[in-house]
Amino acid sequence: MTNILHITSSILGDNSQSNAISSKVVNQLLVTHGDSTLVHRDLTEDSIPHLTGDAIASFNLLEDDLSPSQRKTLALSNSLIAELQAADVVVLAVPMYNFSVPSTLKSWIDYVARAGITFRYTETGSEGLLKGKKVYAVVTSGGYYKETDKDSVTPFLKTIFNFLGLDDVEFIHAEGLNISDETRAKTAQQVEEKLRFLAAA
């Protein structure tokens, strides 16, 4: 059985290109892996609080020393990590907002990056503990930024994936979505070619 975790973070709901394209990826995976289970976490509908000093403390205190709010924070972090640990495949929808990832997605990352659980420090550097998973990262943008100095999203995601041990990552860039109908159609064609590749895999 293949466990798929689908994470969306767009504020546009049904009008979101990142949601639509990542859903196509998920649907293709469900076709090619007929015994799959799917968990969808919408970070807009179920937003995660920004990281605070109180939240960080909850990750390191003994259970008896936790305040009620810290217990709630720790339970949320543990739940998000459990979803990620259980997943064989992660499909991440990442719209570019002002040359960065949505703040809701950054909060999710802050809650799942936990020392001793999803990564650990060693004498030779950090080691990611979420190994053996496949990641599809759907990155959407209104203009064309991939492989330019204005693309801070892809390098950041590569860094955090590597940090957590997620080393089997395939990026699906959908760019030029706000330029014209022609560029949007061209992007749609490129995405369909990617999906045909998934179908054949």
N, C-alpha and C positions, 0 to 999 in steps of 0.2 A: 504494500500500500504506500502511495506517495502522498505526503502531507504538504499542502500548498498554503503559504501565508501571503495574503494580498494586502498591501499597505498603501492607502491613498491619503493624500494630504492637500488636495486642491480645495479652494474656497468657492469654486464655481459649480459644484454639484453636478447636475445632469448636463451642464454646458461645458464641463471640463474635458479638454483633450487628453490630459494625462490619465484621467479616470477611464475614458473611453478606450484609449490605446492599451493601457495595462489590462483592462478587462478582456480585450481581444487576446492578449497573451495568455491570460488565465484560462479563457475558454478553449484555446488551442491546446494548452497543457492538459485540460480535463479530457479532451478528445484523445490525445495520444497516451494518456495515463488513465485508463478507464476506472481504475480502482482508487482514484484519488479522493482525499478529503480536503475541504477548503475552509479556511478561516479568513474572514475579511475584517480588517481594522481600519475604520475611517477616522483619521486623526482630526478631521474637522467636526464631525458629528460627536465624537467622543474625545475631546481635546485633552491633552496632558499638560498639567501645570508646568510653568518654567521652573528650572532647578533653583533651589534656594539653599542657604546654609543649613536650615532646619532639615531639608530633605537629604542633603549629603550626610548629615549626622545620623539619620535613620539607617543609612547603609552600613554604618560601622558600630552602632551601639548594641549592647546586649538587649534581648527582648524585654527584660524586666525594667530596663531604663528608658524605654520608648514612651513618648507622650502619645495621646490618642491620635493626634494629627500625623505623627511620625509612623505610627502603626499603619495608618491608611496609606501613606506614601510608600512604605516598604511593601505593602501588599500589592499595590499597583505595579511597582517595579518588578516584583517577583512574577506577577501575572504576565507582564509583557515579555519578560525573559523566557518564561515557560513556553509561550507561543513560539518564540524564535527558536528555542532549543528543539522543539518538537517538529519544526518544519524541515522538510527535505528540500523544498524549493521556495524561494522568497521572490515575489514580484513586487517591486517598489515603484510607485508612481511619484515622479518628482517634477513638478512644475517649477520653472525658474522664476523667482520673484526678486526683482531688483538685484540680479546677478548672484543670488544665493538660493539656498533651499528654504522652503517654508519654515517659519519658526516652530510650527507644530511638529514637523519632522525632526527638527533639531532637538526638541524636548524629548521626543521618543528615543532618539539616539542617546541623550543624556541619561535616560532611565534604564536603558539596556546595557550601557557600557559600565560594567561593575567589576572592579578588581577582585580577582579570585573566583569569579563566576563566568564571565564571558571573555576575560583576558587576565593575564597575570604578568607581574614583573619578575624578570630573572636577571642574573648577573650579566647576561649578554644582551639584554634589552627586553622589550615586552613580547608576549606570545599570545596570539589569539586562540580562544578555546572553542569557537563555533566553527569547527572544521567539517568538511564533507558535505557542504550544502551548495546548491546551485542558486545563483542570484541573477534575476533579470531586472535591470534598472532602466525604467522608461523615463527619459529626461526630455521635457518639452519646453519650448521657448518661442516667443513671438518673432525673434530675429534669428540670425545665424551667428553663433558664438563658439561652437565646438572647435577645439584646437586653436583658439585665440586667447589673448591675455584677458579677455572679458569673461571667459568661462571659468568661474571659481567653483561651480557645482561639481563637475566631473572629477577634478583633482581631489576635492574634499571627500567625495564619496569613495574614491579609490583608497584614500588614506584610511578612512574609518573602517571600510570593509577589510582591508589588510590588517588593521589593528585588531579586529575581532576574529580574525582567522577565516574570513570569507574570501577565499582566493579564486573561486570559480565564478567569475562575474561577466555577464554579457550586457553591454550598454545598447539601448535602442534610443537613438536621438531622433526626435521629431521637431524639426526647426522651421523657422519661417512661417509660423502658423498665423501671424497677424499682418503679414505683408500684403498678400493678395490671394484671390481665389486660386490662381495658378500655382503659387508656391505651396498652398495648403494641399492642393490636389497632388502635386509632385511628392510631398511628404507622405501623403496617404498611400501612394503607390510604393514608396520605399518601405513603409511599414508592412504592407501586404507581402512584399518580397521576404522580409524578415520572418513573417508568420509562416510562409511556405517552407522556409528553412527549418522552422521549429517542427512543422508537421512531418518533415522528412527525417528528423533526428531520431 
